[in-house]
Amino acid sequence: MSSTAVVTLIATVVAVQGSSATIDKGVAEGLHAGDRGSLYYELRVNGERKRVPVGEADVESTAETVSTLHSVEGKSLRPGFQAEFEIPRERLQPPVESKPPLQPNPALNADMVTVSAGTYAIGVPYETARYYNEVPRFQRRLAAFQIDHAAAAEGAGSTPVTGVTYDEAVAACARRGARLPTEFEWEVAVGRGEAAANDPPMEWTASWYLPYPGNDHGEPEYGRIYRVVRGGPAGDAQRVHERHYFQPDARDPQIGYRCAREVAP
């Protein structure tokens, strides 16, 4: 399998029974029974991390939020051990969902701005990136869409609504006949200036936290567990590309939302 066709996932052992172990749910959805990974643990030597190999482990079984490992050599496992897997990238791609079209409410969507269909640059080059999850820079085709000029505010004021969960943000947009923007729509709209950045909050997007195409730096959080949250201090262009991730039930005082919708052809 070529390096461009796989992605590295790193799982942490959280519970042990003999030579079998349960790994953290953050990567469980990307694994299949029979996958084989390399086991290791880390030590700090003179202030630097050193990886100590332990052996190999097979995935015994998988469920929606958990996977079970079994040591190939029958060695006893320990909580905190790491298991590194290489899996086909397509396993982490979210399924295409068929949803009924939303009915827009013009009165509630009057402050939306329109972003034309086109191919846009997403992410940042390796040499200017702050974090591994922002690379590489790639091109993404987007259909035309509309998006709120600013984050949702309280009443008729300018104070952003914060402390809402992902589902609450989705419901609030649905009441307007709208939806949350994808992280790519958010980045294009805010990065090009069609929509305003906010300071604070960060904002929910509809996207799962997945690696960018061509990014082979494994993160245990990748998968369909966390939603991407975008945004940060205004005036910092880099923040347009910065990706945060939270579980959908998180209620953080720095997270708000804005809504988007398709443009009728």
For each residue, the residues with C-beta under 8 A, 3 or more apart:
1: 5 6 86 88
2: 5 6
3: 6 216
4: 214 216
5: 1 2 88 89
6: 1 2 3 86 87 88 89 216
7: 30 86 87 88 89 92 211 215 216 218 222
8: 84 85 86 216 217 218
9: 27 30 31 84 85 86 87 218 220 222 223
10: 27 82 83 84 85 218 219 220
11: 23 24 26 27 28 31 37 67 69 82 83 84 85 220
12: 23 24 80 81 82 83 220
13: 16 21 22 23 69 77 78 79 80 81 82 83
14: 21 22 23 24 79
15: 21 22 79
16: 13 20 21 22 76 77 78 79
17: 20 21
18: 76
19: 70 71 74 75 76 77
20: 16 17 60 68 69 70 71 77
21: 13 14 15 16 17 57 68 69 70 71 77 81
22: 13 14 15 16 66 67 68 69
23: 11 12 13 14 27 28 66 67 68 69 83
24: 11 12 14 27 28 220
25: 28 65 66 225
26: 11 220 221 222 223 225 226
27: 9 10 11 23 24 30 31 67 85 220 221 222 223
28: 11 23 24 25 31 62 63 64 65 66 67 223
29: 64 65 91 92 223 224 225
30: 7 9 27 85 87 91 92 222 223
31: 9 11 27 28 35 59 62 67 85 87
32: 35 59 62 87 91
33: 59 60 61 62
34: 58 59
35: 31 32 58 59 85 87
36: 56 57 58 59 72 85
37: 11 56 57 58 59 69 83 84 85
38: 53 55 56 83 84
39: 53 54 55 56 57 71 77 81 82 83
40: 51 52 53 54 81 82 84
41: 51 52 54 78 80 81 82
42: 49 50 51 52 82
43: 49 50 52
44: 47 48 49 50
45: 48 50
46:
47: 44
48: 44 45
49: 42 43 44
50: 42 43 44 45
51: 40 41 42
52: 40 41 42 43
53: 38 39 40
54: 39 40 41 75 77 81
55: 38 39 71 72 73 75
56: 36 37 38 39 71 72 73
57: 21 36 37 39 69 70 71 72 77 83
58: 34 35 36 37 69 70 72
59: 31 32 33 34 35 36 37 62 67 68 69 85
60: 20 33 67 68 69 70
61: 33 67 68
62: 28 31 32 33 59 66 67 68
63: 28 66 67
64: 28 29
65: 25 28 29 225
66: 22 23 25 28 62 63
67: 11 22 23 27 28 31 59 60 61 62 63
68: 20 21 22 23 59 60 61 62
69: 11 13 20 21 22 23 37 57 58 59 60 77 83
70: 19 20 21 57 58 60
71: 19 20 21 39 55 56 57 74 75 76 77
72: 36 55 56 57 58
73: 55 56
74: 19 71
75: 19 54 55 71
76: 16 18 19 71
77: 13 16 19 20 21 39 54 57 69 71 81
78: 13 16 41 81
79: 13 14 15 16
80: 12 13 41
81: 12 13 21 39 40 41 54 77 78
82: 10 11 12 13 39 40 41 42
83: 10 11 12 13 23 37 38 39 57 69
84: 8 9 10 11 37 38 40 218
85: 8 9 10 11 27 30 31 35 36 37 59
86: 1 6 7 8 9
87: 6 7 9 30 31 32 35 91 92
88: 1 5 6 7 91
89: 5 6 7 92 93 211 213
90: 93
91: 29 30 32 87 88
92: 7 29 30 87 89 210 211 222 223 224
93: 89 90 210
94: 208 210 224
95:
96:
97:
98:
99:
100:
101: 262
102: 174 177 178 179 261 262
103: 177
104: 109 176 177 178 261
105: 108 109 176 177
106: 109 110
107: 110
108: 105 175 176 177 178
109: 104 105 106 112 146 176 177 178 259 261
110: 106 107
111: 148 149 150
112: 109 146 147 148 149 259 260 261
113: 146 147 148 149 189 194 195
114: 144 145 146 194 263
115: 142 144 145 146 147 185 188 189 192 194
116: 144
117: 141 142 143 144
118: 141 142
119: 139 140 141 142
120: 139 140 142 184 188 192
121: 137 138 139
122: 137 138 139 140 184 187 188 212
123: 129 134 135 136 137 138 212 241
124: 128 129 134 135 137 238 241
125: 128 129 135 136 137
126: 129 135 136
127:
128: 124 125
129: 123 124 125 126 132 134 135
130: 134 238 242
131: 134 242 243
132: 129 135 215 217 219
133: 211 212 215 217 219 243
134: 123 124 129 130 131 212 241 242 243
135: 123 124 125 126 129 132 212 215 217
136: 123 125 126 212 213 214 215
137: 121 122 123 124 125
138: 121 122 123 212 213 214
139: 119 120 121 122
140: 119 120 122 184
141: 117 118 119
142: 115 117 118 119 120 145 184 185 188
143: 117 262 263
144: 114 115 116 117 262 263
145: 114 115 142 181 185 260 261 262 263
146: 109 112 113 114 115 260 261 262 263
147: 112 113 115 181 185 186 189 194 195 258 259 260
148: 111 112 113 151 152 195 258 259 260
149: 111 112 113 194 195 196
150: 111 153 160 195 196 198 258
151: 148 160 161 198 201 203 231 256 257 258
152: 148 160 161 172 256 257 258 259
153: 150 156 157 158 159 160 161
154: 157 159 160 161
155:
156: 153
157: 153 154
158: 153
159: 153 154
160: 150 151 152 153 154 198 200 201 256
161: 151 152 153 154 164 172 256 257
162: 200 201 252 253 254 255 256
163: 251 252 253 255
164: 161 168 169 172 204 251 255 256 257
165: 168 169 248 249 250 251
166: 169 170 204 227 246 248 249 250
167: 170 171 248 249
168: 164 165 171 172
169: 164 165 166 172 173 180 204 256 257
170: 166 167 173 174 179 180 206
171: 167 168 174 175
172: 152 161 164 168 169 175 176 257 259
173: 169 170 176 178 179 180 257 259 260
174: 102 170 171 177 178 179
175: 108 171 172
176: 104 105 108 109 172 173 259
177: 102 103 104 105 108 109 174 261
178: 102 104 108 109 173 174 259 260 261
179: 102 170 173 174 206 259 260 261
180: 169 170 173 204 205 206 257 259 260
181: 145 147 185 186 189 205 206 258 259 260
182: 185 186 205 206 207 260
183: 186 187 205 206 207 228 230 243
184: 120 122 140 142 187 188 207
185: 115 142 145 147 181 182 188 189 205 260
186: 147 181 182 183 189 190 195 203 205 230 231 258
187: 122 183 184 190 191 230 240 241
188: 115 120 122 142 184 185 191 192 194
189: 113 115 147 181 185 186 192 194 195
190: 186 187 193 194 195 196 197 230 231 240
191: 187 188 237 240 241
192: 115 120 188 189
193: 190
194: 113 114 115 147 149 188 189 190
195: 113 147 148 149 150 186 189 190 258
196: 149 150 190
197: 190 231 234 235 239 240
198: 150 151 160 201 203 231 234 256
199: 232 233 234 235
200: 160 162 231 232 233 254 256
201: 151 160 162 198 231 254 255 256
202: 229 230 231 232 244 252 254 255 256
203: 151 186 198 229 230 231 255 256 257 258
204: 164 166 169 180 227 229 255 256 257
205: 180 181 182 183 185 186 227 228 229 230
206: 170 179 180 181 182 183 227
207: 182 183 184 210 227 228
208: 94 223 224 225 226 227 228
209: 221 222 223 225 226 227 228 243 245
210: 92 93 94 207 222 223
211: 7 89 92 133 215 216 217 219 222
212: 122 123 133 134 135 136 138 215
213: 89 136 138
214: 4 136 138
215: 7 132 133 135 136 211 212
216: 3 4 6 7 8 211
217: 8 132 133 135 211
218: 7 8 9 10 84 222
219: 10 132 133 211 222
220: 9 10 11 12 24 26 27
221: 26 27 209 225 226 245
222: 7 9 26 27 30 92 209 210 211 218 219
223: 9 26 27 28 29 30 92 208 209 210 226
224: 29 92 94 208
225: 25 26 29 65 208 209 221 247
226: 26 208 209 221 223 245 246 247
227: 166 204 205 206 207 208 209 245 246 247 248
228: 183 205 207 208 209 243 244 245
229: 202 203 204 205 243 244 245 246 255
230: 183 186 187 190 202 203 205 240 242 243 244
231: 151 186 190 197 198 200 201 202 203 239
232: 199 200 202 236 239 242
233: 199 200 236 239
234: 197 198 199
235: 197 199
236: 232 233 239
237: 191 240
238: 124 130 241 242
239: 197 231 232 233 236 242
240: 187 190 191 197 230 237
241: 123 124 134 187 191 238
242: 130 131 134 230 232 238 239
243: 131 133 134 183 209 228 229 230
244: 202 228 229 230
245: 209 221 226 227 228 229
246: 166 226 227 229 250 252 255
247: 225 226 227 250
248: 165 166 167 227
249: 165 166 167
250: 165 166 246 247 255
251: 163 164 165 255
252: 162 163 202 246 255
253: 162 163
254: 162 200 201 202
255: 162 163 164 201 202 203 204 229 246 250 251 252
256: 151 152 160 161 162 164 169 198 200 201 202 203 204
257: 151 152 161 164 169 172 173 180 203 204
258: 147 148 150 151 152 181 186 195 203
259: 109 112 147 148 152 172 173 176 178 179 180 181
260: 112 145 146 147 148 173 178 179 180 181 182 185
261: 102 104 109 112 145 146 177 178 179
262: 101 102 143 144 145 146
263: 114 143 144 145 146
264:
265:
